[in-house]
Amino acid sequence: MSDHEPVVAPHSGDSAADRVSPASAMAVPLVALGLLAAAVWFGSAPKPAPTPQQADTAAADPLPSWHEGPTKRAILDFVAAVTRRGAATFVPAAERIAVFDHDGTLVCEKPVLHGMFLVDRVRALVERQPELAHEEPYATLLTGDLEFVRRLGKKFFADITFSTLAGAAEERLEAEARDFIRTARHPVFDVPFGEVAYQPMKELIALLRSQDFRVWICSGSGVHFMRPAAEEWYGIGPEYVIASRPLTEMREVGPVDPDAAASPNKRLDLVVLPELLVLNDEDRKPVSIGEQIGRRPIFAAGNVGTKGDIAMLRWSQSADRPNLQLLVLHDDAEREMAYGEPTNASLEAAAAYGWHVVHMASDWKRVFASPLHKKAAPRPAVAEPAAGDPLTPTDVPAATGPPPTDWAKELAACAELDRTSPPTPGGACLLGSSNISRWATLADDFPGLNVVNRGVSGCRLEELADHAAVIVAAARPRVVVVAAGTNDVSDGRTAEEVRRSFQRLTANLQAAQPQATIVFLAISPTIRRRDQRDRQQAANAAVEEFIAARGAGGRLVYVDANAAFLGPDGEPTAECFLDDLQHPSTIGNARRAELLRPVLQRLLQGGDGPGGLQATPGPAAAATGE
């Protein structure tokens, strides 16, 4: 099957003359389609009737936010084919079922919007029960890094959602979600959440509905958030929402009429219980669609981000009727965001099954209804000078590193970890400060690789030089990644002092682990320590120069993955950091993993000969050494 054609299989026994061709299909009048697309674009408020010229323009292009190309042609050909009466490809209206994933398919999912609602509910819960602020996962949720919690596992995320919301009536939860949707603002684009819905996909929904498709949203997010969101943003009613849901039970909650408390007529509500009933993701999505709709969809759309939509798209493609599948790829770092999947499963499935990949950067003229701009990263506060007193360098609060590390405690914890969960020898061991110790998604970010986390929060490179050999001893690694030095720079160490610390670390490590290649992961820029960036770069340059001087036989590699944390303007971008503006968020970690992963793969697979790492491992990373 061509990558440019939807699956349009004529019924057996039909003559060739009855079969639809792209040219004849497109001859179907599309005036209604264009008018509906225009209604979505300009909003739902009543508008004056379009002039004939406006109507002709709309009719000529029912998808005005899509660039001309194979994907747009496939959509229009498919819609025309299944709605052309008398054609072999005609599908009765009752069978025109379209399903859309939500997060990342219809709306920006970084961060996941249902998760933002959960954080809002957690904050309200902690106000009532302050002791929860120090318990996990509430403490992590309160930092704003809900991506971290989600990537601990989708079931875990759903369980936390419904346990947090337990005891509330469904109608009250949905009313709270509706209020949140209308008042909260997106943390990256600083606009109401509805404004980060993808305009091209809203036009596509309007096109399908105008041609008597029944459009459903099939989401892994919680149903009590998705129902009001779908209605508010896309005009899709709650009865057309399939989502993750908890157990509920009916309870008497009080008299129907407060003035008639003695009446036997009590108000009954459906109340959420703290137990997940359905996690609507991956293989469960087709099951949920079958249970709720009772028909197989002939159109399905998902996105690259996780492998959660593969089963839904494959099931749609298995239909006997003509069908079409779309997969949205986030490859537009400037207008939205750019990210993929560690395993690349969705794109591999698209290639294997012939789905159409929607390239956000090249297929869409616009991503949102109006151009949006990411919020400028906040700058750390600087004390204001007194009136008439010029601000001098000594007036600026010094950004110091964390307190001294309790090495006796850290080494004991490391020994206990090695005893209870012995690492498999021959892998990659990551050393560093809290930018490593807090990296809790290594397994997801480095699938198939033996990667061990031995980060020590707050440590300096000069300290690590003395203790690294002990920390990695049980792992007997083939590769050691060192991501430290930022705290040294923050403490005022010079570039030469950082270089000497790394030199001492390599001498001690290579004496204890002569088989290991040592990778220095360049000190990365952060928003909080923006004022230290020049000194960080000087320290990086000094270490890189030392590695280069050691030559091909030094078993040292320098990797600069700092582009992972930068936006198009070259500055650290907010979504890559936690609320403290210093430590990487799950998005930031996933991006730097994309650049570091090819280096580790080559080293662990034996590609460590001279010149083996001269190639750039990512679009903006540099790897040199050996």
C-alpha positions as CSV (number, residue, x, y, z in Angstrom):
1,M,0.0,0.0,0.0
2,S,1.3,3.5,-0.8
3,D,2.1,5.8,2.0
4,H,0.0,8.4,0.3
5,E,-3.3,6.6,-0.1
6,P,-6.0,5.7,2.5
7,V,-7.3,2.1,2.7
8,V,-10.2,2.3,0.3
9,A,-11.2,-1.3,-0.6
10,P,-14.2,-1.6,-3.1
11,H,-16.8,-4.3,-2.3
12,S,-16.4,-7.4,-4.4
13,G,-18.6,-7.6,-7.5
14,D,-18.7,-3.8,-8.2
15,S,-17.8,-2.7,-11.6
16,A,-14.8,-0.5,-12.2
17,A,-17.1,2.3,-13.3
18,D,-18.7,2.3,-9.9
19,R,-15.5,2.5,-8.0
20,V,-14.3,5.9,-6.6
21,S,-11.2,7.6,-7.9
22,P,-9.4,10.4,-6.1
23,A,-10.4,12.8,-8.9
24,S,-14.1,11.8,-8.9
25,A,-14.2,11.7,-5.1
26,M,-13.0,15.2,-4.9
27,A,-15.7,16.3,-7.2
28,V,-18.2,15.9,-4.3
29,P,-19.4,19.3,-3.2
30,L,-17.6,20.4,-0.1
31,V,-19.3,23.7,0.6
32,A,-20.7,22.5,3.9
33,L,-17.3,21.1,4.9
34,G,-15.6,24.4,4.3
35,L,-18.3,26.4,6.2
36,L,-18.0,24.2,9.2
37,A,-14.2,24.4,9.2
38,A,-14.5,28.2,9.0
39,A,-16.9,28.1,12.0
40,V,-14.3,26.3,14.0
41,W,-11.6,28.7,13.0
42,F,-13.5,31.9,13.8
43,G,-15.2,30.5,16.9
44,S,-18.7,29.3,17.9
45,A,-20.3,32.7,18.4
46,P,-22.9,33.6,15.7
47,K,-21.4,35.3,12.7
48,P,-22.8,37.2,9.8
49,A,-23.6,35.0,6.7
50,P,-20.5,34.7,4.5
51,T,-20.3,36.4,1.2
52,P,-20.4,34.2,-1.9
53,Q,-16.6,34.8,-2.3
54,Q,-16.0,33.8,1.3
55,A,-18.1,30.7,0.9
56,D,-16.2,29.7,-2.3
57,T,-12.9,30.2,-0.5
58,A,-14.1,28.0,2.4
59,A,-15.5,25.4,0.1
60,A,-12.2,25.2,-1.8
61,D,-10.3,24.4,1.4
62,P,-12.1,22.7,4.3
63,L,-8.8,22.3,6.1
64,P,-7.2,25.8,5.8
65,S,-4.6,25.2,8.5
66,W,-3.1,22.2,6.6
67,H,-0.4,22.5,4.0
68,E,-1.1,20.8,0.7
69,G,0.6,17.4,0.6
70,P,0.0,13.6,0.8
71,T,-1.6,13.7,4.3
72,K,-4.1,16.4,3.5
73,R,-5.0,14.7,0.2
74,A,-5.4,11.4,2.0
75,I,-7.9,12.9,4.4
76,L,-10.0,14.7,1.8
77,D,-9.9,11.6,-0.5
78,F,-11.0,9.4,2.3
79,V,-13.9,11.6,3.4
80,A,-15.1,12.0,-0.2
81,A,-14.8,8.3,-0.9
82,V,-16.9,7.1,2.1
83,T,-19.6,9.7,1.6
84,R,-20.1,9.3,-2.1
85,R,-23.5,7.6,-2.6
86,G,-23.4,4.8,-5.1
87,A,-19.7,4.3,-4.9
88,A,-18.2,1.0,-3.9
89,T,-16.4,2.8,-1.1
90,F,-19.6,4.4,0.4
91,V,-20.1,3.9,4.1
92,P,-23.5,4.4,5.7
93,A,-23.7,7.3,8.2
94,A,-24.4,4.9,11.1
95,E,-21.0,3.3,10.5
96,R,-18.9,6.5,10.1
97,I,-17.2,6.3,13.5
98,A,-14.1,8.4,14.1
99,V,-12.0,8.2,17.3
100,F,-9.3,10.6,18.5
101,D,-6.8,10.2,21.2
102,H,-6.7,13.4,23.2
103,D,-3.4,14.4,24.9
104,G,-0.8,15.1,22.2
105,T,-3.3,14.4,19.4
106,L,-5.8,17.2,19.9
107,V,-4.0,19.4,22.4
108,C,-0.5,20.1,23.7
109,E,0.3,17.4,26.2
110,K,3.5,18.9,27.8
111,P,2.5,19.0,30.6
112,V,-0.5,16.7,30.5
113,L,-3.5,18.9,31.2
114,H,-5.5,16.4,33.3
115,G,-2.3,16.2,35.4
116,M,-2.4,20.0,35.9
117,F,-6.0,19.5,37.3
118,L,-4.7,16.8,39.5
119,V,-2.0,19.1,40.9
120,D,-4.6,21.7,41.6
121,R,-6.7,19.1,43.5
122,V,-3.6,17.9,45.4
123,R,-2.8,21.5,46.5
124,A,-6.4,21.8,47.8
125,L,-6.0,18.4,49.6
126,V,-2.7,19.5,51.2
127,E,-4.3,22.7,52.5
128,R,-6.8,20.5,54.4
129,Q,-4.1,17.9,55.4
130,P,-0.7,19.7,55.6
131,E,1.1,16.5,56.6
132,L,0.7,15.2,53.1
133,A,3.1,17.8,51.8
134,H,6.0,15.7,52.9
135,E,4.7,12.4,51.6
136,E,5.1,10.9,48.1
137,P,3.8,11.2,45.5
138,Y,2.1,14.4,46.8
139,A,5.5,16.1,47.5
140,T,6.6,15.5,43.9
141,L,3.3,16.6,42.5
142,L,3.5,19.8,44.4
143,T,6.8,20.6,42.7
144,G,5.0,20.8,39.4
145,D,6.9,17.9,37.8
146,L,3.8,15.8,37.1
147,E,5.5,14.2,34.1
148,F,7.7,12.4,36.6
149,V,4.7,10.9,38.4
150,R,3.1,9.9,35.1
151,R,6.2,8.1,33.9
152,L,6.4,6.1,37.1
153,G,3.6,4.3,35.4
154,K,0.2,5.1,33.9
155,K,-1.7,2.9,36.3
156,F,0.1,4.6,39.2
157,F,-0.8,8.0,37.8
158,A,-4.5,7.0,37.4
159,D,-4.5,5.4,40.9
160,I,-3.2,8.6,42.4
161,T,-5.8,10.6,40.5
162,F,-8.8,8.7,41.7
163,S,-7.5,8.2,45.3
164,T,-7.1,12.0,45.5
165,L,-10.6,12.6,44.2
166,A,-12.2,9.9,46.2
167,G,-15.4,10.7,48.0
168,A,-16.6,13.4,45.7
169,A,-19.7,13.2,43.6
170,E,-19.1,12.9,39.8
171,E,-21.1,16.0,39.0
172,R,-19.2,18.1,41.6
173,L,-15.9,16.9,40.2
174,E,-16.9,17.8,36.7
175,A,-18.0,21.2,37.8
176,E,-14.6,21.8,39.5
177,A,-12.9,20.6,36.3
178,R,-14.9,23.0,34.2
179,D,-14.0,25.9,36.5
180,F,-10.4,24.9,36.3
181,I,-10.4,24.7,32.5
182,R,-11.9,28.1,32.3
183,T,-9.5,29.8,34.7
184,A,-6.2,28.0,34.7
185,R,-3.4,29.0,32.3
186,H,-0.9,26.8,30.5
187,P,2.4,26.9,32.3
188,V,4.5,27.1,29.1
189,F,2.4,29.3,26.8
190,D,0.6,31.4,29.5
191,V,-2.8,31.2,27.8
192,P,-6.0,29.4,28.9
193,F,-5.8,25.7,28.3
194,G,-8.3,25.7,25.5
195,E,-5.9,27.9,23.4
196,V,-3.3,25.1,23.2
197,A,-5.8,22.8,21.3
198,Y,-4.5,22.1,17.8
199,Q,-6.3,24.2,15.2
200,P,-5.7,21.7,12.3
201,M,-7.3,18.9,14.3
202,K,-10.3,21.1,15.3
203,E,-10.8,21.7,11.5
204,L,-10.6,18.0,10.9
205,I,-13.2,17.2,13.6
206,A,-15.5,19.8,12.0
207,L,-15.0,18.3,8.5
208,L,-15.8,14.8,9.8
209,R,-18.9,15.9,11.7
210,S,-20.2,17.8,8.7
211,Q,-20.2,14.6,6.8
212,D,-22.2,12.7,9.4
213,F,-19.3,11.1,11.2
214,R,-19.9,10.5,14.9
215,V,-16.7,11.7,16.6
216,W,-15.5,10.2,19.8
217,I,-12.6,11.1,22.1
218,C,-10.8,8.0,23.4
219,S,-8.3,9.2,26.1
220,G,-6.2,7.8,28.9
221,S,-6.9,10.8,31.0
222,G,-9.6,10.8,33.7
223,V,-13.2,10.8,32.6
224,H,-14.2,13.6,35.0
225,F,-11.7,15.9,33.4
226,M,-12.2,14.8,29.9
227,R,-16.0,15.2,29.8
228,P,-16.0,19.0,30.5
229,A,-12.8,19.5,28.4
230,A,-14.3,17.8,25.3
231,E,-17.4,19.9,25.5
232,E,-15.6,23.1,26.3
233,W,-12.9,22.8,23.6
234,Y,-14.4,20.8,20.8
235,G,-18.2,20.9,21.3
236,I,-18.1,17.1,21.9
237,G,-20.7,16.0,24.5
238,P,-19.9,13.8,27.5
239,E,-21.7,10.9,25.9
240,Y,-19.0,10.8,23.2
241,V,-16.0,10.6,25.7
242,I,-14.2,7.4,26.5
243,A,-11.6,7.7,29.2
244,S,-10.0,6.1,32.3
245,R,-12.5,5.9,35.1
246,P,-12.7,4.8,38.7
247,L,-15.2,2.7,40.5
248,T,-18.2,4.6,41.6
249,E,-21.2,3.9,43.8
250,M,-24.6,5.4,44.4
251,R,-25.1,7.1,47.7
252,E,-27.8,9.0,49.5
253,V,-26.3,12.4,50.1
254,G,-29.1,14.4,51.7
255,P,-32.6,15.5,51.1
256,V,-33.6,16.7,47.7
257,D,-35.3,19.7,49.3
258,P,-33.4,21.1,52.2
259,D,-36.6,22.6,53.6
260,A,-38.2,19.1,53.7
261,A,-35.5,17.2,55.5
262,A,-38.0,14.7,56.9
263,S,-39.1,13.7,53.4
264,P,-38.1,10.1,52.3
265,N,-37.1,11.5,48.9
266,K,-33.3,11.7,49.2
267,R,-30.8,13.0,46.7
268,L,-28.7,10.2,45.1
269,D,-25.2,10.9,43.7
270,L,-22.6,8.7,42.0
271,V,-19.6,9.0,44.2
272,V,-16.0,8.3,43.2
273,L,-14.2,5.5,45.1
274,P,-10.4,5.3,45.5
275,E,-10.0,2.5,43.1
276,L,-9.2,2.4,39.4
277,L,-11.8,0.5,37.3
278,V,-10.5,1.1,33.7
279,L,-7.1,2.4,32.6
280,N,-8.0,3.4,29.1
281,D,-4.6,2.9,27.3
282,E,-2.9,0.7,24.8
283,D,-4.8,-2.6,24.3
284,R,-7.6,-1.4,26.5
285,K,-8.6,1.4,24.1
286,P,-10.1,-0.9,21.4
287,V,-12.0,-2.8,24.2
288,S,-13.4,0.4,25.6
289,I,-14.4,1.6,22.2
290,G,-16.2,-1.7,21.5
291,E,-18.0,-1.6,24.9
292,Q,-19.1,2.0,24.6
293,I,-19.8,2.4,20.8
294,G,-20.5,-1.2,19.6
295,R,-18.9,-0.4,16.3
296,R,-15.3,-0.5,14.9
297,P,-14.1,3.0,13.9
298,I,-13.2,3.6,10.3
299,F,-11.0,6.6,11.3
300,A,-8.5,6.8,14.1
301,A,-5.9,9.4,15.2
302,G,-3.2,9.1,17.8
303,N,0.2,10.6,18.4
304,V,3.9,9.8,19.0
305,G,4.8,10.1,22.6
306,T,4.0,6.7,24.1
307,K,2.9,3.5,22.4
308,G,-0.6,4.0,23.8
309,D,-2.4,4.5,20.5
310,I,-0.9,1.7,18.4
311,A,-3.6,-0.9,19.3
312,M,-6.5,1.6,18.6
313,L,-5.1,2.4,15.2
314,R,-4.4,-1.2,14.3
315,W,-8.0,-2.2,15.3
316,S,-9.4,0.6,13.1
317,Q,-7.3,-0.5,10.2
318,S,-8.7,-4.0,10.5
319,A,-12.1,-2.8,9.6
320,D,-13.8,-4.3,6.5
321,R,-14.9,-0.8,5.4
322,P,-12.5,1.9,4.0
323,N,-10.5,3.4,6.8
324,L,-7.8,5.9,7.6
325,Q,-5.3,6.3,10.4
326,L,-3.2,9.3,11.4
327,L,-0.3,9.6,13.8
328,V,0.8,13.1,14.9
329,L,4.5,13.6,15.3
330,H,5.8,16.4,17.6
331,D,8.7,17.8,15.6
332,D,8.1,21.5,15.9
333,A,10.2,22.8,18.7
334,E,9.6,26.5,17.8
335,R,5.8,26.5,17.6
336,E,5.1,23.7,20.0
337,M,7.6,21.1,21.2
338,A,9.8,18.4,19.8
339,Y,10.0,14.9,21.3
340,G,9.6,11.3,20.4
341,E,9.6,7.9,22.1
342,P,12.5,6.1,23.6
343,T,11.5,2.9,21.8
344,N,10.2,4.6,18.6
345,A,7.4,2.0,18.7
346,S,4.7,4.3,17.2
347,L,6.7,5.4,14.2
348,E,7.8,1.9,13.5
349,A,4.2,0.8,13.6
350,A,3.2,3.6,11.2
351,A,5.9,2.5,8.8
352,A,4.9,-1.2,9.1
353,Y,1.2,-0.6,8.7
354,G,1.2,2.3,6.3
355,W,-0.4,4.9,8.6
356,H,-0.1,8.6,7.7
357,V,2.3,10.5,9.9
358,V,1.3,14.1,10.5
359,H,4.5,16.1,10.7
360,M,3.6,19.1,12.8
361,A,6.4,21.2,11.4
362,S,5.7,20.6,7.7
363,D,2.0,19.5,7.5
364,W,0.5,22.3,9.5
365,K,0.4,26.0,8.5
366,R,-0.4,26.8,12.1
367,V,-0.4,24.8,15.2
368,F,-2.8,26.9,17.3
369,A,-5.6,29.2,16.4
370,S,-3.4,32.1,17.2
371,P,0.4,32.2,17.3
372,L,1.6,31.5,20.8
373,H,4.9,32.3,22.4
374,K,6.5,30.4,25.2
375,K,6.9,32.2,28.4
376,A,10.4,33.7,29.0
377,A,12.2,31.8,31.6
378,P,12.0,33.6,34.9
379,R,15.2,35.1,36.1
380,P,16.4,34.6,39.7
381,A,15.5,37.5,42.0
382,V,18.3,40.1,42.5
383,A,18.2,42.5,45.5
384,E,17.4,46.0,44.6
385,P,19.9,48.7,45.7
386,A,18.9,51.5,48.0
387,A,17.9,54.7,46.4
388,G,20.9,56.5,44.9
389,D,23.2,53.5,45.7
390,P,24.5,51.9,42.4
391,L,24.2,48.1,42.3
392,T,27.7,46.6,42.5
393,P,28.6,42.9,42.1
394,T,28.9,42.5,45.9
395,D,25.2,43.5,46.1
396,V,24.0,40.5,44.0
397,P,23.2,37.5,46.2
398,A,25.8,34.9,45.7
399,A,24.5,31.6,44.2
400,T,26.2,29.0,46.3
401,G,26.1,25.3,46.0
402,P,24.2,22.9,48.4
403,P,25.6,22.2,51.9
404,P,28.5,19.7,52.3
405,T,27.7,16.1,51.5
406,D,27.6,13.6,54.3
407,W,29.8,11.0,52.6
408,A,29.7,8.4,55.4
409,K,25.9,8.3,55.1
410,E,26.0,8.3,51.3
411,L,28.6,5.5,51.0
412,A,26.7,3.4,53.5
413,A,23.4,3.9,51.5
414,C,25.3,2.9,48.3
415,A,26.7,-0.2,49.9
416,E,23.2,-1.2,51.1
417,L,21.8,-0.7,47.6
418,D,24.5,-2.8,46.1
419,R,23.7,-5.5,48.7
420,T,20.0,-5.6,48.2
421,S,19.9,-4.9,44.5
422,P,23.2,-5.9,43.0
423,P,23.9,-4.2,39.7
424,T,24.6,-6.3,36.6
425,P,28.2,-5.8,35.7
426,G,29.3,-4.4,32.4
427,G,26.8,-1.6,32.0
428,A,26.9,2.2,32.2
429,C,27.1,3.8,35.7
430,L,26.0,7.4,36.0
431,L,27.7,9.5,38.6
432,G,26.9,13.1,39.5
433,S,25.0,15.4,41.8
434,S,21.2,15.8,42.1
435,N,20.8,16.2,38.3
436,I,21.6,12.4,38.3
437,S,20.3,11.2,41.6
438,R,16.8,12.7,40.8
439,W,16.8,11.1,37.3
440,A,14.1,8.5,38.2
441,T,13.2,7.5,34.6
442,L,16.5,6.0,33.4
443,A,14.8,2.7,32.5
444,D,12.4,4.5,30.2
445,D,15.0,6.9,28.8
446,F,17.5,4.2,28.1
447,P,15.5,1.1,27.1
448,G,17.4,-2.0,26.6
449,L,20.6,-0.6,28.1
450,N,22.1,-1.6,31.5
451,V,22.2,1.8,33.2
452,V,22.8,2.2,36.9
453,N,22.1,5.4,38.8
454,R,24.7,6.3,41.4
455,G,24.1,10.0,41.8
456,V,24.8,11.7,45.1
457,S,22.7,14.8,45.7
458,G,24.7,17.9,46.4
459,C,28.1,16.5,45.7
460,R,31.0,18.4,44.1
461,L,33.3,17.0,41.4
462,E,36.3,17.6,43.8
463,E,34.6,15.3,46.3
464,L,33.5,12.8,43.8
465,A,37.1,12.3,42.7
466,D,37.8,10.7,46.0
467,H,34.8,8.5,46.2
468,A,33.9,7.5,42.7
469,A,35.9,4.3,42.7
470,V,34.1,3.0,45.7
471,I,30.6,4.0,44.4
472,V,31.0,2.1,41.1
473,A,32.9,-0.9,42.4
474,A,30.0,-3.3,42.6
475,A,28.8,-2.3,39.1
476,R,32.1,-3.0,37.4
477,P,30.9,-0.8,34.6
478,R,32.1,-0.7,31.0
479,V,31.2,3.0,30.9
480,V,31.1,5.7,33.6
481,V,29.2,8.9,32.9
482,V,30.2,11.8,35.1
483,A,27.7,14.7,35.3
484,A,29.2,16.9,38.0
485,G,30.9,20.3,38.3
486,T,27.9,22.6,38.5
487,N,28.1,22.8,42.3
488,D,31.9,23.4,42.1
489,V,31.3,26.4,39.8
490,S,28.6,27.6,42.0
491,D,31.0,27.5,45.0
492,G,33.4,29.7,43.1
493,R,35.8,27.0,41.8
494,T,37.7,28.1,38.7
495,A,37.8,26.3,35.3
496,E,41.3,25.1,36.1
497,E,40.2,23.7,39.4
498,V,37.3,21.8,37.8
499,R,39.7,20.4,35.2
500,R,42.1,19.2,38.0
501,S,39.2,17.6,39.9
502,F,38.2,15.7,36.8
503,Q,41.8,14.7,36.1
504,R,42.1,13.3,39.6
505,L,38.7,11.5,39.3
506,T,39.9,9.8,36.0
507,A,43.1,8.7,37.6
508,N,41.4,7.1,40.6
509,L,38.7,5.5,38.5
510,Q,40.9,4.1,35.8
511,A,43.2,2.6,38.4
512,A,40.2,0.7,40.0
513,Q,38.3,0.1,36.8
514,P,40.8,-0.1,33.9
515,Q,38.2,-1.5,31.5
516,A,35.9,1.5,31.8
517,T,35.6,4.4,29.4
518,I,34.8,7.6,31.3
519,V,32.3,10.1,29.7
520,F,32.2,13.7,30.9
521,L,28.7,15.0,30.4
522,A,29.1,18.8,30.1
523,I,27.8,21.0,32.8
524,S,24.4,22.0,31.7
525,P,22.9,25.5,31.8
526,T,19.9,26.2,34.1
527,I,17.5,29.1,34.6
528,R,18.4,29.5,38.3
529,R,22.1,29.7,37.7
530,R,21.9,31.7,34.4
531,D,24.5,34.2,35.8
532,Q,27.0,31.4,36.0
533,R,26.8,30.2,32.4
534,D,30.0,31.8,31.3
535,R,32.0,30.1,34.1
536,Q,30.2,26.8,33.4
537,Q,31.2,27.0,29.7
538,A,34.8,27.8,30.7
539,A,34.9,24.8,33.0
540,N,33.5,22.6,30.2
541,A,36.1,23.9,27.8
542,A,38.9,23.1,30.2
543,V,37.7,19.5,30.7
544,E,37.2,19.1,26.9
545,E,40.8,20.3,26.3
546,F,42.1,17.9,28.9
547,I,40.2,15.0,27.2
548,A,41.5,16.0,23.8
549,A,45.1,16.1,25.0
550,R,44.8,12.6,26.3
551,G,44.3,11.4,22.8
552,A,42.6,8.3,21.3
553,G,44.0,5.9,23.9
554,G,42.8,7.8,26.9
555,R,39.5,6.1,27.2
556,L,37.9,9.5,27.8
557,V,34.9,11.0,26.0
558,Y,33.4,14.5,26.2
559,V,29.7,14.8,25.4
560,D,27.8,18.1,25.2
561,A,24.1,17.5,25.4
562,N,23.2,21.0,26.5
563,A,21.0,21.7,23.5
564,A,18.4,19.4,25.2
565,F,17.7,22.2,27.7
566,L,17.7,25.2,25.3
567,G,14.8,26.7,23.3
568,P,15.1,28.2,19.8
569,D,16.5,31.4,21.3
570,G,19.4,29.6,22.8
571,E,18.2,30.1,26.4
572,P,17.2,27.4,28.9
573,T,13.5,26.7,28.4
574,A,11.0,26.4,31.2
575,E,9.5,23.0,30.4
576,C,12.9,21.4,30.8
577,F,13.1,22.3,34.5
578,L,11.2,21.7,37.8
579,D,9.7,24.6,39.6
580,D,13.0,25.3,41.3
581,L,14.4,26.2,37.8
582,Q,17.5,24.2,38.5
583,H,16.8,20.5,38.3
584,P,15.8,18.8,35.0
585,S,12.1,17.9,34.6
586,T,11.2,14.6,33.0
587,I,11.0,16.4,29.7
588,G,14.5,17.8,30.1
589,N,15.8,14.4,31.1
590,A,14.1,12.7,28.1
591,R,15.7,15.2,25.7
592,R,19.2,14.8,27.0
593,A,18.8,11.0,27.0
594,E,18.0,11.2,23.3
595,L,21.5,12.8,22.8
596,L,23.4,10.6,25.2
597,R,21.7,7.3,24.3
598,P,23.6,6.8,21.0
599,V,26.9,7.4,22.7
600,L,26.2,4.8,25.4
601,Q,24.9,2.3,22.8
602,R,28.2,2.5,20.8
603,L,30.4,2.3,23.9
604,L,28.5,-0.6,25.4
605,Q,28.4,-2.5,22.1
606,G,32.2,-2.2,21.7
607,G,32.4,0.8,19.4
608,D,35.0,2.5,21.4
609,G,38.0,2.4,19.1
610,P,39.9,5.5,18.0
611,G,37.6,7.9,16.2
612,G,34.5,5.8,17.2
613,L,32.7,8.8,18.6
614,Q,33.5,11.5,16.1
615,A,30.0,11.5,14.7
616,T,27.5,13.8,16.3
617,P,25.0,11.7,18.3
618,G,22.1,14.1,18.0
619,P,20.9,17.2,16.2
620,A,22.8,19.6,18.5
621,A,25.0,17.4,20.7
622,A,28.8,17.0,20.4
623,A,30.8,13.9,21.3
624,T,34.5,13.9,21.1
625,G,37.3,12.0,22.6
626,E,39.2,8.7,22.7
